[in-house]
Amino acid sequence: MDVETSAAIERLSARIDELDVSMRGEMAKLGTELRAEFREGLAENRRHTQVLFESLRDDIHILADGFAHLSAKIDSQER
């Protein structure tokens, strides 16, 4: 192998190493950003779910009160 080919291979190897380092850095940054977005999405979903559960709990409470009222009304009519 001649000197020019050897030098070209060395330069190419150095450029590939630089690209490898650059790509690893970009992938790490992207991974960090994706994890942050994922966490934000989970937190938003958790808040939304809590609101839905509170609403459901209120609906169940209203139904239970209605059933209790009807039960008392039926009991009073049977006497």
Secondary structure, 3 states (H helix, E strand, C coil): CCHHHHHHHHHHHHHHHHHHHHHHHHHHHHHHHHHHHHHHHHHHHHHHHHHHHHHHHHHHHHHHHHHHHHHHHHHHHHC
